[in-house]
Amino acid sequence: MDSNTKDIMKRVMMILIIVAVGCLAINQFLGFYYKSDLLKNPCQICKENNPHYEPCFQEQSTTRESAYGKLENKNKIKINLSNINLP
């Protein structure tokens, strides 16, 4: 192989390596984003994806004072599975 072909092969390899690292970075970022969303509010995601189970979910709101003296409202979903009929 002549030096021109070697230079072209080096450039192609560098481009492929850069694209592969970029794809890996995007994949890791998206995985982190969706996993963190799932860990933050799994009940809300379940409620949005399963509207036929709407009677099973009951939202509860609690208010408490934080360490800094602010009032915090926490909305939680309580799951009641006593009336559910699974196929």
HELIX and SHEET records of a PDB file:
HELIX    1   1 SER A    3  LYS A   40  1                                  38    
HELIX    2   2 PRO A   42  ASN A   49  1                                   8    
HELIX    3   3 PRO A   51  CYS A   56  5                                   6    
SHEET    1   A 2 PHE A  57  GLU A  65  0                                        
SHEET    2   A 2 LEU A  71  ILE A  79 -1                                        
END                                                                             
